[in-house]
Amino acid sequence: MMQRRPEQLASKTWDVLIIGGGITGACIAWDAAQRGLSVALVDKADFSHATSAAPSKLIHGGLRYLKNLEFGLVRESLQERRVMEVIAPHQVVPLPFLLPAYGWRTQGGLPMLGAAMLLYEGLSYDKGWLEEEAQKLPGFKALSRKLVLNIAPGLPQKGLNGGFIYYDCQMLSPERLTLDFLLSAAEAGATLCNYAEVIDFEVSDACLRGVKVKDVISGQQYDVQARVTVNASGPWADLLLGLMDGEPARKLLRSKGIHIITRRLVETDCALTLATADGRHLFLIPWRGHTLIGTTDVAYKGHPDQFQVTEADIAGLLEQVNALLPEARLTRADVRHFYGGLRPLVEEETQVQAESYKLSRKFEVFDHAEKGLEGFLTVIGGKYTTARLLAEQTVDRIYSKLGLASVACQTAQLPIWGSGPHRHYSDLEASLRKNNPLIDPAQLVLLARHYGQRVGKLLDLAKQTPGGFQRLGQHEPEIAAQVLYGIRHEMALTLSDILFRRTGLGTLGPLPAEQLQAIIDLMAAELGWDAQRTEAERVAVQRVYTPLSEAVSA
């Protein structure tokens, strides 16, 4: 379990200090702690509050990168996709994709897509190397025009020649997957602290010795010493560097990605991949009984602290979907929820910012010793699929900087928090149903997907707490005990932490007033909130659901 103790940050000199609690920082913390290094991690807000909370919820090989001939990147991603299935089977599950083919000689035509399918299949030759049958991804299948329309009858029929079904993977909750890596790091000895902002650097003799951290909750400041500091702050990476006098900030291109969640558009459990007129791809993904649509990918020039989804963003995405799938007839009223995030790109990768969609998703580990500053690494890029591998390479670099003989990385085989002791995830679900016959099976499945093999601790809390099994969700059977569990064991401090990152209670749009009040009452009683704090929490959540009404500079 994680316990927030910011004073521990100043208790010693750490081998590694990580700035940023998204998926990249979480994986680095887990790997480094597992290998035996002393690790501290801080984030100025909650864990996984920014970029890591805004993906398309996919673990995938990157089929579209084949167009750029990035075969190595695709193979690397496909290999890591299988690893994620092994170490996090409760979160990473197979998902079929329907890829319709239009025309013959175009990039989206049947022959070209068929060649891509064959290559993608060949590069994922080890996808069946899994013990659990349910986790194995089937091979792709070519479909006739009739079968494609049977699956997605709303597709435009003009020029449709057939299509393909292929498989990648989906995450139920990226935020909880990040949390699982952090919980694993804490179990291995790492000290973690959310709402802890780096406000200054301590540099002497051309070496970064540590940082000054402000506890956002109490206002207390701590001097945190570390032998190596890793900047994993994503879209804030260059701004963080700007705190350091004389350190040239690496300029980043920030790419804005927007998603919307609507009523269900495809009746099957199959995702739909559609090609836009400008050569991009749009995903329509089944998620919690709804359809998740995204993403956009355009350059963002503002300050990351000021980023917010606009009504213009939502309208633009709706227009794209309706152009590609006219029978959907989506309107603004169909949008249950929306979210967005910024993906950092090194500006040197491109001279044309408007083409951020075409940029590589390769990651980079930059050693500031090349600029005359020892003890400092900046990590940029990557994605959920390859975060573990990025962490492995980063920790190898840390060992080199520490002058230590490297300890072998084991994270490609080690189950993370939520995996084990059951051999297979399916065994867990069967055991839960057998041992909890009075609990709704759908409820058990949701909880098992969120908490994995540790779900028993949550159920114990629910049984010990009056009203612990009270349902709080409007669309899914989430329960009151999850709120208490998030506060007591997962460092949840705000209403937003609970609604969006410890549970999925708020991820399908605003809750009815009565259900929201029940959650607020639980948190206020547990955390001692007064009326002023309670209202501030309510306002903060309302802001999440309120896009900017006017277009702003992107």
DONU-270966 format. One record per residue (C-alpha): residue number from 0; x, y, z. Coordinates in steps of 0.02 Angstrom, whole numbers, padded with zeros to 5 digits, always signed. Layout:
torza / u / v / w
NUM / X / Y / Z
...
***
This chain:
torza / u / v / w
0 / +00000 / +00000 / +00000
1 / +00054 / +00180 / -00026
2 / +00061 / +00303 / +00118
3 / +00095 / +00488 / +00089
4 / +00239 / +00546 / +00200
5 / +00322 / +00697 / +00117
6 / +00442 / +00720 / +00262
7 / +00528 / +00558 / +00211
8 / +00587 / +00643 / +00052
9 / +00717 / +00738 / +00154
10 / +00769 / +00589 / +00260
11 / +00921 / +00536 / +00157
12 / +01014 / +00550 / -00007
13 / +00922 / +00446 / -00136
14 / +01003 / +00347 / -00275
15 / +00865 / +00409 / -00391
16 / +00740 / +00550 / -00381
17 / +00604 / +00547 / -00515
18 / +00505 / +00702 / -00557
19 / +00338 / +00653 / -00633
20 / +00212 / +00520 / -00584
21 / +00141 / +00473 / -00753
22 / +00169 / +00305 / -00836
23 / +00350 / +00344 / -00878
24 / +00399 / +00396 / -00702
25 / +00299 / +00253 / -00627
26 / +00388 / +00122 / -00731
27 / +00559 / +00196 / -00693
28 / +00520 / +00197 / -00507
29 / +00464 / +00016 / -00512
30 / +00615 / -00045 / -00610
31 / +00742 / +00052 / -00506
32 / +00666 / +00000 / -00340
33 / +00650 / -00180 / -00395
34 / +00835 / -00184 / -00438
35 / +00879 / -00122 / -00264
36 / +00909 / +00065 / -00287
37 / +00837 / +00188 / -00163
38 / +00701 / +00284 / -00254
39 / +00595 / +00439 / -00223
40 / +00461 / +00504 / -00342
41 / +00365 / +00667 / -00336
42 / +00227 / +00743 / -00442
43 / +00160 / +00920 / -00427
44 / -00019 / +00857 / -00442
45 / -00094 / +00683 / -00430
46 / -00014 / +00532 / -00508
47 / -00066 / +00507 / -00690
48 / -00159 / +00672 / -00692
49 / -00104 / +00737 / -00863
50 / -00041 / +00649 / -01020
51 / -00054 / +00477 / -00941
52 / -00239 / +00507 / -00907
53 / -00278 / +00551 / -01088
54 / -00233 / +00407 / -01206
55 / -00345 / +00304 / -01319
56 / -00334 / +00165 / -01188
57 / -00239 / +00052 / -01308
58 / -00085 / -00058 / -01292
59 / -00038 / -00080 / -01473
60 / +00101 / -00106 / -01597
61 / +00069 / +00049 / -01700
62 / +00003 / -00018 / -01864
63 / +00012 / +00154 / -01943
64 / +00200 / +00168 / -01913
65 / +00225 / +00038 / -02050
66 / +00183 / +00176 / -02174
67 / +00339 / +00267 / -02113
68 / +00443 / +00107 / -02128
69 / +00474 / +00109 / -01940
70 / +00485 / -00080 / -01932
71 / +00598 / -00081 / -01780
72 / +00479 / +00030 / -01681
73 / +00330 / -00079 / -01727
74 / +00421 / -00240 / -01680
75 / +00476 / -00162 / -01516
76 / +00298 / -00108 / -01478
77 / +00225 / -00278 / -01522
78 / +00350 / -00365 / -01410
79 / +00307 / -00248 / -01267
80 / +00122 / -00273 / -01299
81 / +00146 / -00457 / -01259
82 / +00249 / -00413 / -01104
83 / +00108 / -00302 / -01041
84 / -00015 / -00444 / -01062
85 / +00099 / -00554 / -00957
86 / +00133 / -00432 / -00814
87 / -00038 / -00346 / -00807
88 / -00171 / -00469 / -00870
89 / -00307 / -00387 / -00764
90 / -00286 / -00223 / -00857
91 / -00225 / -00270 / -01032
92 / -00346 / -00374 / -01135
93 / -00362 / -00420 / -01320
94 / -00471 / -00308 / -01427
95 / -00525 / -00342 / -01608
96 / -00514 / -00200 / -01734
97 / -00613 / -00186 / -01895
98 / -00515 / -00102 / -02033
99 / -00625 / -00068 / -02186
100 / -00541 / -00056 / -02357
101 / -00594 / +00073 / -02486
102 / -00530 / +00069 / -02664
103 / -00389 / -00034 / -02736
104 / -00236 / +00070 / -02772
105 / -00245 / +00193 / -02629
106 / -00158 / +00175 / -02460
107 / -00323 / +00121 / -02385
108 / -00359 / +00000 / -02526
109 / -00377 / -00187 / -02505
110 / -00206 / -00240 / -02576
111 / -00108 / -00111 / -02476
112 / -00198 / -00151 / -02314
113 / -00177 / -00336 / -02346
114 / +00011 / -00313 / -02362
115 / +00013 / -00212 / -02201
116 / -00083 / -00350 / -02112
117 / +00040 / -00482 / -02168
118 / +00187 / -00377 / -02110
119 / +00105 / -00335 / -01943
120 / +00069 / -00520 / -01917
121 / +00248 / -00566 / -01956
122 / +00318 / -00436 / -01837
123 / +00208 / -00504 / -01697
124 / +00264 / -00684 / -01719
125 / +00279 / -00709 / -01529
126 / +00104 / -00648 / -01484
127 / +00050 / -00826 / -01445
128 / +00189 / -00854 / -01320
129 / +00068 / -00838 / -01174
130 / +00007 / -00967 / -01049
131 / -00172 / -00906 / -01037
132 / -00277 / -00943 / -01190
133 / -00391 / -00794 / -01162
134 / -00242 / -00676 / -01178
135 / -00181 / -00745 / -01345
136 / -00216 / -00633 / -01494
137 / -00289 / -00722 / -01647
138 / -00218 / -00692 / -01820
139 / -00296 / -00565 / -01936
140 / -00439 / -00612 / -02052
141 / -00489 / -00543 / -02221
142 / -00674 / -00502 / -02233
143 / -00791 / -00482 / -02380
144 / -00885 / -00321 / -02407
145 / -01043 / -00406 / -02340
146 / -00960 / -00462 / -02178
147 / -00886 / -00289 / -02149
148 / -01060 / -00213 / -02164
149 / -01133 / -00346 / -02049
150 / -01013 / -00289 / -01914
151 / -01029 / -00102 / -01947
152 / -01186 / -00072 / -02051
153 / -01166 / +00116 / -02036
154 / -01008 / +00121 / -02141
155 / -01018 / +00215 / -02307
156 / -01040 / +00085 / -02443
157 / -00969 / +00180 / -02591
158 / -00798 / +00109 / -02636
159 / -00801 / -00020 / -02495
160 / -00714 / -00179 / -02555
161 / -00697 / -00277 / -02394
162 / -00586 / -00262 / -02244
163 / -00490 / -00348 / -02106
164 / -00507 / -00396 / -01925
165 / -00345 / -00385 / -01826
166 / -00306 / -00382 / -01641
167 / -00218 / -00265 / -01521
168 / -00251 / -00236 / -01336
169 / -00352 / -00118 / -01228
170 / -00332 / -00049 / -01052
171 / -00487 / -00032 / -00944
172 / -00408 / +00109 / -00844
173 / -00240 / +00185 / -00892
174 / -00241 / +00284 / -00730
175 / -00254 / +00126 / -00626
176 / -00124 / +00038 / -00732
177 / -00004 / +00180 / -00690
178 / -00056 / +00164 / -00509
179 / -00017 / -00023 / -00514
180 / +00162 / +00016 / -00567
181 / +00175 / +00143 / -00426
182 / +00105 / +00021 / -00299
183 / +00233 / -00105 / -00359
184 / +00370 / +00024 / -00337
185 / +00310 / +00064 / -00160
186 / +00306 / -00121 / -00117
187 / +00487 / -00131 / -00176
188 / +00535 / +00012 / -00060
189 / +00510 / +00172 / -00161
190 / +00447 / +00330 / -00074
191 / +00311 / +00415 / -00175
192 / +00227 / +00583 / -00150
193 / +00091 / +00665 / -00253
194 / +00050 / +00851 / -00238
195 / +00235 / +00885 / -00212
196 / +00304 / +01016 / -00332
197 / +00486 / +01043 / -00377
198 / +00517 / +01231 / -00360
199 / +00707 / +01242 / -00368
200 / +00867 / +01146 / -00407
201 / +01026 / +01130 / -00305
202 / +01176 / +01135 / -00421
203 / +01357 / +01140 / -00368
204 / +01519 / +01098 / -00459
205 / +01424 / +01067 / -00622
206 / +01321 / +00930 / -00538
207 / +01138 / +00923 / -00491
208 / +01137 / +00876 / -00306
209 / +00951 / +00886 / -00271
210 / +00792 / +00989 / -00278
211 / +00680 / +01091 / -00167
212 / +00505 / +01018 / -00157
213 / +00350 / +01109 / -00097
214 / +00211 / +01005 / -00019
215 / +00059 / +01078 / -00108
216 / -00055 / +01018 / +00032
217 / +00035 / +01091 / +00184
218 / +00148 / +01221 / +00105
219 / +00300 / +01142 / +00190
220 / +00461 / +01140 / +00088
221 / +00590 / +01000 / +00086
222 / +00768 / +00988 / +00021
223 / +00780 / +00822 / -00070
224 / +00953 / +00755 / -00109
225 / +00986 / +00628 / -00246
226 / +01135 / +00556 / -00338
227 / +01038 / +00551 / -00501
228 / +00880 / +00650 / -00541
229 / +00764 / +00600 / -00684
230 / +00651 / +00728 / -00765
231 / +00498 / +00629 / -00821
232 / +00377 / +00775 / -00816
233 / +00312 / +00752 / -00994
234 / +00241 / +00914 / -01067
235 / +00322 / +01012 / -00926
236 / +00497 / +00944 / -00958
237 / +00570 / +01100 / -01039
238 / +00485 / +01216 / -00915
239 / +00558 / +01117 / -00772
240 / +00730 / +01139 / -00849
241 / +00697 / +01325 / -00855
242 / +00704 / +01330 / -00665
243 / +00890 / +01297 / -00677
244 / +00996 / +01452 / -00708
245 / +01111 / +01431 / -00856
246 / +01031 / +01267 / -00912
247 / +00968 / +01282 / -01091
248 / +00790 / +01216 / -01096
249 / +00760 / +01086 / -01230
250 / +00614 / +01157 / -01324
251 / +00468 / +01040 / -01343
252 / +00330 / +01030 / -01469
253 / +00170 / +00988 / -01377
254 / +00040 / +00891 / -01473
255 / -00141 / +00903 / -01419
256 / -00248 / +00746 / -01418
257 / -00435 / +00753 / -01386
258 / -00558 / +00609 / -01355
259 / -00745 / +00605 / -01335
260 / -00858 / +00470 / -01261
261 / -01029 / +00449 / -01341
262 / -01175 / +00331 / -01350
263 / -01128 / +00162 / -01421
264 / -01103 / +00173 / -01610
265 / -01049 / -00006 / -01652
266 / -01154 / -00144 / -01575
267 / -01015 / -00274 / -01575
268 / -00866 / -00272 / -01457
269 / -00756 / -00228 / -01604
270 / -00659 / -00065 / -01622
271 / -00673 / +00026 / -01787
272 / -00523 / +00105 / -01874
273 / -00567 / +00242 / -01998
274 / -00451 / +00339 / -02113
275 / -00477 / +00527 / -02124
276 / -00459 / +00629 / -02282
277 / -00289 / +00695 / -02227
278 / -00215 / +00521 / -02200
279 / -00241 / +00510 / -02012
280 / -00336 / +00375 / -01920
281 / -00483 / +00388 / -01803
282 / -00528 / +00250 / -01680
283 / -00704 / +00209 / -01621
284 / -00673 / +00097 / -01471
285 / -00799 / +00004 / -01362
286 / -00775 / +00058 / -01182
287 / -00889 / +00031 / -01032
288 / -01044 / +00013 / -01139
289 / -01007 / +00171 / -01238
290 / -00896 / +00221 / -01384
291 / -00730 / +00308 / -01356
292 / -00679 / +00413 / -01506
293 / -00509 / +00489 / -01542
294 / -00388 / +00556 / -01561
295 / -00340 / +00723 / -01631
296 / -00156 / +00763 / -01651
297 / -00115 / +00946 / -01678
298 / +00020 / +01061 / -01613
299 / -00017 / +01156 / -01452
300 / +00076 / +01318 / -01419
301 / +00008 / +01370 / -01251
302 / +00070 / +01337 / -01074
303 / +00030 / +01158 / -01020
304 / -00045 / +01222 / -00856
305 / -00175 / +01316 / -00960
306 / -00225 / +01171 / -01072
307 / -00410 / +01138 / -01080
308 / -00526 / +01053 / -01204
309 / -00629 / +01179 / -01300
310 / -00801 / +01169 / -01378
311 / -00713 / +01194 / -01544
312 / -00609 / +01036 / -01510
313 / -00766 / +00935 / -01476
314 / -00858 / +01005 / -01626
315 / -00710 / +00966 / -01739
316 / -00704 / +00785 / -01682
317 / -00892 / +00765 / -01704
318 / -00878 / +00835 / -01880
319 / -00742 / +00709 / -01921
320 / -00843 / +00562 / -01857
321 / -01000 / +00615 / -01950
322 / -00901 / +00636 / -02111
323 / -00829 / +00461 / -02096
324 / -00984 / +00378 / -02024
325 / -01133 / +00482 / -02083
326 / -01264 / +00366 / -02009
327 / -01196 / +00401 / -01835
328 / -01275 / +00574 / -01840
329 / -01184 / +00625 / -01683
330 / -01230 / +00788 / -01600
331 / -01158 / +00880 / -01451
332 / -01294 / +00803 / -01344
333 / -01223 / +00630 / -01381
334 / -01057 / +00673 / -01297
335 / -01061 / +00598 / -01122
336 / -00885 / +00652 / -01079
337 / -00726 / +00718 / -01158
338 / -00544 / +00729 / -01110
339 / -00380 / +00785 / -01183
340 / -00195 / +00787 / -01152
341 / -00029 / +00848 / -01217
342 / +00105 / +00735 / -01287
343 / +00283 / +00804 / -01281
344 / +00391 / +00793 / -01437
345 / +00570 / +00853 / -01456
346 / +00559 / +01002 / -01574
347 / +00715 / +00946 / -01666
348 / +00614 / +00801 / -01737
349 / +00521 / +00915 / -01855
350 / +00522 / +01083 / -01941
351 / +00337 / +01075 / -01981
352 / +00238 / +01083 / -01819
353 / +00072 / +01057 / -01905
354 / +00123 / +00880 / -01951
355 / +00141 / +00817 / -01773
356 / +00034 / +00664 / -01815
357 / +00170 / +00603 / -01933
358 / +00308 / +00612 / -01802
359 / +00387 / +00456 / -01730
360 / +00333 / +00393 / -01559
361 / +00512 / +00346 / -01517
362 / +00570 / +00393 / -01344
363 / +00729 / +00482 / -01293
364 / +00838 / +00480 / -01138
365 / +00943 / +00639 / -01134
366 / +01095 / +00646 / -01021
367 / +01129 / +00826 / -00969
368 / +01312 / +00782 / -00944
369 / +01323 / +00817 / -01131
370 / +01283 / +00998 / -01087
371 / +01401 / +01002 / -00938
372 / +01281 / +00953 / -00797
373 / +01307 / +00788 / -00709
374 / +01177 / +00689 / -00614
375 / +01028 / +00734 / -00722
376 / +00928 / +00640 / -00854
377 / +00775 / +00698 / -00952
378 / +00658 / +00568 / -01026
379 / +00543 / +00620 / -01168
380 / +00420 / +00529 / -01280
381 / +00362 / +00352 / -01282
382 / +00189 / +00283 / -01244
383 / +00101 / +00162 / -01127
384 / +00149 / +00013 / -01232
385 / +00336 / +00043 / -01222
386 / +00347 / +00129 / -01052
387 / +00420 / -00025 / -00968
388 / +00559 / -00038 / -01099
389 / +00596 / +00148 / -01085
390 / +00612 / +00125 / -00897
391 / +00731 / -00022 / -00920
392 / +00846 / +00080 / -01032
393 / +00837 / +00229 / -00914
394 / +00882 / +00126 / -00760
395 / +01027 / +00047 / -00855
396 / +01087 / +00225 / -00888
397 / +01065 / +00269 / -00704
398 / +01175 / +00124 / -00651
399 / +01309 / +00186 / -00769
400 / +01301 / +00361 / -00696
401 / +01308 / +00292 / -00520
402 / +01463 / +00193 / -00565
403 / +01383 / +00031 / -00508
404 / +01382 / -00138 / -00588
405 / +01211 / -00150 / -00668
406 / +01085 / -00271 / -00594
407 / +00987 / -00366 / -00725
408 / +00813 / -00300 / -00762
409 / +00674 / -00422 / -00719
410 / +00521 / -00317 / -00759
411 / +00478 / -00406 / -00922
412 / +00433 / -00560 / -00818
413 / +00380 / -00489 / -00649
414 / +00192 / -00470 / -00624
415 / +00148 / -00297 / -00562
416 / +00032 / -00253 / -00418
417 / -00134 / -00336 / -00455
418 / -00058 / -00491 / -00537
419 / -00032 / -00659 / -00447
420 / -00050 / -00769 / -00347
421 / -00178 / -00849 / -00463
422 / -00087 / -00919 / -00613
423 / -00212 / -00845 / -00735
424 / -00328 / -00696 / -00726
425 / -00476 / -00807 / -00774
426 / -00440 / -00910 / -00617
427 / -00463 / -00752 / -00514
428 / -00635 / -00715 / -00586
429 / -00690 / -00895 / -00559
430 / -00628 / -00891 / -00379
431 / -00717 / -00727 / -00344
432 / -00883 / -00792 / -00409
433 / -00867 / -00952 / -00310
434 / -00820 / -00867 / -00146
435 / -00941 / -00720 / -00160
436 / -01106 / -00795 / -00223
437 / -01211 / -00651 / -00153
438 / -01118 / -00515 / -00250
439 / -01170 / -00468 / -00426
440 / -01051 / -00557 / -00548
441 / -01039 / -00398 / -00655
442 / -00984 / -00304 / -00501
443 / -00851 / -00433 / -00463
444 / -00783 / -00426 / -00640
445 / -00768 / -00237 / -00636
446 / -00680 / -00241 / -00468
447 / -00565 / -00381 / -00525
448 / -00516 / -00281 / -00679
449 / -00479 / -00128 / -00572
450 / -00386 / -00212 / -00429
451 / -00329 / -00377 / -00501
452 / -00271 / -00508 / -00379
453 / -00275 / -00380 / -00236
454 / -00464 / -00361 / -00250
455 / -00485 / -00467 / -00094
456 / -00420 / -00322 / +00013
457 / -00553 / -00209 / -00059
458 / -00689 / -00337 / -00030
459 / -00630 / -00360 / +00149
460 / -00646 / -00172 / +00176
461 / -00819 / -00172 / +00097
462 / -00876 / -00312 / +00212
463 / -00807 / -00223 / +00366
464 / -00884 / -00055 / +00323
465 / -01069 / -00017 / +00346
466 / -01135 / +00024 / +00173
467 / -00971 / -00031 / +00095
468 / -01059 / -00117 / -00050
469 / -01171 / +00033 / -00086
470 / -01169 / +00066 / -00273
471 / -01111 / +00239 / -00320
472 / -01094 / +00232 / -00508
473 / -01227 / +00282 / -00633
474 / -01171 / +00160 / -00767
475 / -01057 / +00035 / -00680
476 / -01073 / -00053 / -00512
477 / -00934 / +00037 / -00419
478 / -00953 / +00038 / -00231
479 / -00927 / +00149 / -00079
480 / -00779 / +00048 / -00015
481 / -00678 / +00101 / -00166
482 / -00684 / +00281 / -00106
483 / -00617 / +00234 / +00065
484 / -00489 / +00116 / -00009
485 / -00423 / +00252 / -00125
486 / -00401 / +00372 / +00021
487 / -00325 / +00250 / +00144
488 / -00212 / +00149 / +00030
489 / -00187 / +00243 / -00135
490 / -00152 / +00425 / -00084
491 / -00315 / +00496 / -00151
492 / -00333 / +00671 / -00079
493 / -00463 / +00757 / -00189
494 / -00633 / +00721 / -00263
495 / -00554 / +00721 / -00436
496 / -00428 / +00590 / -00380
497 / -00571 / +00474 / -00334
498 / -00687 / +00508 / -00480
499 / -00559 / +00502 / -00620
500 / -00403 / +00410 / -00563
501 / -00444 / +00287 / -00423
502 / -00613 / +00235 / -00493
503 / -00708 / +00260 / -00654
504 / -00854 / +00346 / -00567
505 / -00831 / +00510 / -00659
506 / -00768 / +00449 / -00826
507 / -00937 / +00435 / -00913
508 / -00992 / +00612 / -00876
509 / -01064 / +00705 / -00727
510 / -01147 / +00600 / -00594
511 / -01324 / +00636 / -00534
512 / -01321 / +00755 / -00387
513 / -01374 / +00622 / -00261
514 / -01235 / +00502 / -00310
515 / -01103 / +00639 / -00313
516 / -01158 / +00697 / -00141
517 / -01141 / +00521 / -00072
518 / -00959 / +00517 / -00130
519 / -00925 / +00691 / -00060
520 / -01000 / +00642 / +00108
521 / -00888 / +00489 / +00118
522 / -00732 / +00591 / +00078
523 / -00777 / +00735 / +00192
524 / -00801 / +00616 / +00339
525 / -00639 / +00523 / +00302
526 / -00530 / +00676 / +00269
527 / -00612 / +00802 / +00386
528 / -00666 / +00926 / +00252
529 / -00762 / +01080 / +00305
530 / -00899 / +01162 / +00201
531 / -00775 / +01276 / +00111
532 / -00662 / +01133 / +00060
533 / -00811 / +01028 / +00006
534 / -00874 / +01165 / -00109
535 / -00700 / +01191 / -00181
536 / -00690 / +01006 / -00225
537 / -00861 / +01013 / -00307
538 / -00810 / +01164 / -00411
539 / -00647 / +01081 / -00465
540 / -00742 / +00931 / -00532
541 / -00867 / +01040 / -00621
542 / -00721 / +01124 / -00710
543 / -00669 / +00956 / -00782
544 / -00840 / +00938 / -00862
545 / -00842 / +01116 / -00931
546 / -00749 / +01146 / -01094
547 / -00696 / +01320 / -01145
548 / -00841 / +01395 / -01239
549 / -00732 / +01493 / -01359
550 / -00590 / +01435 / -01469
551 / -00422 / +01476 / -01391
552 / -00250 / +01484 / -01465
553 / -00193 / +01306 / -01494
***
